[in-house]
Amino acid sequence: MKIKEMVTSEMPRERLLSHGAKSLSNTELLAILINTGRKGFSSIDISNELLKSASNLNELKKSSINDLIQVKGIGLQKAITLKAAFELGERMGEELKIIV
């Protein structure tokens, strides 16, 4: 299903606004980062494919840009966006380790 076809209140961005990021699945969070799909596939579909390509989020984080662009619908720009988001998450985790 295309995101445009979803009920507005069920769209990932709108759900994040109304219910917070914790209410979203990993697929939905990735879909927000991916932003757009490809012909016939929504960003949610592509997010599902990304998650299938790795056994878990930590393994997905370890994926190279070349690994990421093997998923149809992930080009260089989207792969860079994902790698940047993964790195920010890593750095936040490191900051928490220092505080604790």
N, C-alpha and C positions, 0 to 999 in steps of 0.2 A: 504494500500500500504506500502510495506517495504521501509524504508529510502534508502536502497541500490538501489531500483528501481526508485527513484526520479532523476530528472535531477539535476546534481551536483549543479547548481546555486540556486536550490530551497531547498537544504538540510539546516536544521537549523544552523548547525555550519558554513557552508559556507556563508549563508545569514548574520549571525552575523558578520563574518569577513568583508564582502563586504559592508554591509549596516548599521551595528551597532545593538546593542541589542534592541534598541527601535523599530526596524522594525519587531521584532518577536512577535508572539502572545504568550499568557500565555502558551498555549499548547506546542509551540515550545521551549520556555524557560525551561519548565519542562522536555521536552524530552531530552534536552542537559544534564540536571542533572541526569536523569534516565539512560542515556547512551545506554542501550541495551534493546531490547524487550524480548519477550518470543516466543516460537514456534507459528508461525502464527500471531503474533501481534507485531507491531513495537513499539518503545518507544513513538511515537506520539499517537498510539492507547491507550497505557497504560496511557499516560498523560490525554487524553480525559476522561478515566474512573476515574482517580483521581479527575479531575475537576467536574465530575458528582456526585462524592461521597460527595462533599461539595457545599454549595450554592454560595460560593465566595472564593477568595484567602485567605481572613482573616480567614474564617472558616476552610479552608484546613490547614492553619498555626497552628490552634488550635488542629488539629488532633493528637492523640497520635501515638506512633510508632505502637501499636497494631491495631489502626484504619487503618493506612496506609498499613500495611501488609495484610489487608483483601482484598485489590485490587490485583487481579491476575497479577503477573508479578512484584510485589513489595515485595521483601524479606527484611530481616533485614538490609543488607548493603545499599540498596537503600533508605529504610525508614530513616536510620541514616543520609545519605547524604542530604535528603530532610529536615529533622529537623534541621541540621546544617545550611543549606542555609536559612531556615525561620528565624532562630535565628540571623544570620548575618544581614538579612534585618531588623529585629526588632531593633537590636543594632544601625544600621545606622539611623533609624528613631529617636531613642532616642538621638543620637548625634546631629541631626538636631534640635530637640526641645531645646537642651541646647544652641546651637548657636543663635537661634532666640529668 
